[in-house]
């Protein structure tokens, strides 16, 4: 009876044979062997790995292909190489095997083919395939199975005998005779058991060999891929291949010997097994030893291969990292380029808003106006000792060129500019002041022009402007404190390392009429750049410049000879021009030259004016000498002669009107504006008006459509020396005339939608001035009509005869044209000037007898202050949003009820009268936690955006943004001298200069947020903090004077009294009074609530004012009920009306329709068809119903819907 394990082996062998040997021959996968087939041989069979092939015919064993054919895979090559090695090492075994193969072929072929096959086997290097080998082994096992079964039975019997043998050995060891006999028996048992053991060893071994053959076949395929190009593994792979071939050889040897064993006669087999000739156990042991070597080599090979591959992976990863870095760099560069484009756009917008004039174009204009820059008229100054020292001495910081009017200072500076610009490495900026132009006669414009010029040359300098501009945008350049902003920017630019030894040139400083002293202070205190200044010999300028260090003065009067030579050169140039244009003969030319040289007195302007008169077409050549002698020497004498000539002309009256007006206006007027303001020019054409302007002697010049004085000295002469001829009734009368004419112009010109925009939300930035501008003649009047009224002196305490006339005209204008005037101001981008004008008007009319006018002007002021935001962004909002959201009793709203939009079917409910809100100040990007007023009407606000902003309470413009805190600003306060204190979440108090915006001190010492700050009359600072303490500080030194401890909760409010006490309110629900000098707590008041604000009554230091109730130091407190606010649910809109994303506009079909004032902007909103419901942060609910859209839901249906108003608390 065979053991159970043998049955399992048999079943496995049978199954393998069924699945791998007995498959049909269709669709074989042919893998050629190494030999050439016989012509009569059968179709080659497939050669898959043992145990996996399904293509071998059951009836045939085939020879392979030509031995020179290239084998397709490494395992077949190793198989044949192993067979070759076996032929060399064990030839008897291979020969015996080949005979068996020949015999097997002979059983299936005809006799002739058998002979051919046998011959081939004997003579050719034939090799068996793995499939052939596999079949032969399994066939042998089948054929010997019965014998093996018998042997297994005998083995079981011998196993029992062997058990008894142990007992017998013990029994006979003491009987020698029996021991000898028993030894013979044992030998016989050993000989008898060997065949049984050997057969078992073989059959068990062959099963192991077949399974390992399959394993190594597949292993070779994985490890020894011949298609691999990896040269770095060649040595290891060669060694591994050698060892695998040895395994193949051992496995092949075992199989061949087993096949030979199975083919022998059973007696021969038993005899060999009895003597253990084959030694199957030893062979299997040697196989396992070779396998162990392969295992070791395979581990080393894989380790080395893994190491190399890991290295390559690392290299690949590095390469990928570099590629990713390149990609990242590319993306970064693209982002930088995009950011650069974005920043370029911001820079361009910043430059656009900074721009007031381009000094380079001003220089070109001046040179062309004066007939060109002549080198001979300025070259002398380039060789002057003062100029050479200024250029070469780095310690020389200021060169002041001074002289009387007409001495050629401007042209000297033009020549100096050209000289310096010849060296590209020298950075230069310059500005030409002109009193005849509002854009060129003030310190702010001077610095803006200089900064603009510098940035144009070195764009990196714009960062100094952007630091302030990014927060305020164009408002940076407006308001009361613009100078301080510009000064700080200029100082930062001047201190930039790239600007080392730059030269700044300012011409005609005397013509800087506004803030000249501030500009002089900047010049004197700036030590990092070099300055060249020109001006008249004015004492106030000299007093300031004398404070400068290392200043050189170049007096033109002292250098009279050099100036005279320059003037003579200029005379030669002008006479040559006259000779060509007037065809002078030599005699006339010499006479003109001589007269000019004798009377010029070193004054370029005198020469220019005289030559201008001689060049007039009306002056005939024969009259040249006579006309020339009519011009007296000296500027004033010449101006007087020009006035006489005007008086003698036929246009004398109109010329006087023109000169009077041009002498009085606040900025140069255009020809269109002149025609509107001078009645006698009303019906004349442009050419005629220009001809009359030319008749005004040489006082005026026409440039780019506007009228200017040829020189500031000409205007000075008219006002100081010719006022009797030009301003017969006085300058106040002239102001009154301009005021009256301006109002008349506005009344007759202004109309609704003057630019025909039509769309109520048409944005002002998209407005283009029409070719025929209806505002051309009234632009000046729109801005300055109130200024002329103010300077006319008509409305005074005493009153004048014209007061009633002016009052009537103002009333008429406001009643009929006020909204149209605001529209025009918006189109001109000048709403801020309108605010100033109405405020001036209100102040001017304080003493008037007309209460009606005062009330109307007051209402007009409230109207523009509250509605200017919408009007500024869209001019036609003055007829929509401004009227819709004004109080119902507003005088302006009532007067212009005719303009109220007819498409508003249900108006929002608004206040009946103007509330206490005068301005809504917008600019913070976070909540505003504290505000304070200064004595001069400024407002400070502290916000969670970590900034403090200073505002002009009148205009609502932002004056300063104070940056430096690193957390929300909880409290702000003004001192009596204009400083600002701020307390912040960052545990610090900062002191600021309200004028410049610079931080003066940072007071550190609190260990928690500073919730409250206050100034004392003598300049000390008190601060209350989350750390439960009050600190008193010296505002000058920044040192802490006292720490007042006693509260058991955060200190929310502090205040100083006039007598030096300090009050503090805390979250511990007490108010404490302290002695500010000693730090002693004088009194503790249990108020039973938190006091967020506290101050002393300035008239009664025993009276505390708080946000809850007044506290009299002996009275009790009463609670106040907190207010409740209501808002609405989120908006949802399915119709054509909507709220804009920024909540600023009501929109119709994507177009802005109604601008929402800040206090009316929705926290939540609802739009249903033509009905809009807005819940504002103030708690107000506004309902607006517009013209019904097609398909819109009725308002009643909207209110009754389930998605109607939901109350909420804010």
Helices and strands as residue ranges (DSSP letters): H 4-20, H 74-89, H 91-108, H 111-123, H 130-143, H 145-172, H 176-223, G 231-233, H 234-263, H 266-274, H 280-354, H 359-369, G 375-377, H 379-382, H 385-392, E 398-402, H 409-421, E 428-432, H 443-457, G 459-461, H 462-472, G 473-477, H 482-494, G 497-499, E 503-507, G 509-511, H 516-525, E 530-535, H 539-545, E 551-555, H 560-582, H 586-599, H 604-614, G 621-623, H 624-629, H 635-648, H 652-664, H 671-677, G 679-681, H 686-694, E 700-703, E 706-709, H 712-721, H 723-726, H 731-749, G 764-766, H 779-792, H 803-827, H 831-844, H 851-873, G 875-879, H 881-884, H 891-895, G 897-899, E 904-906, E 928-933, E 938-943, E 947-952, E 958-963, E 969-974, E 979-984, E 988-993, E 999-1004, E 1010-1015, E 1020-1025, E 1029-1034, E 1040-1045, E 1051-1056, E 1061-1066, E 1070-1075, E 1081-1086, E 1094-1097, E 1100-1106, E 1111-1112, E 1137-1139, E 1145-1148, E 1151-1155, G 1158-1160, E 1162-1168, E 1171-1176, E 1181-1186, H 1195-1200
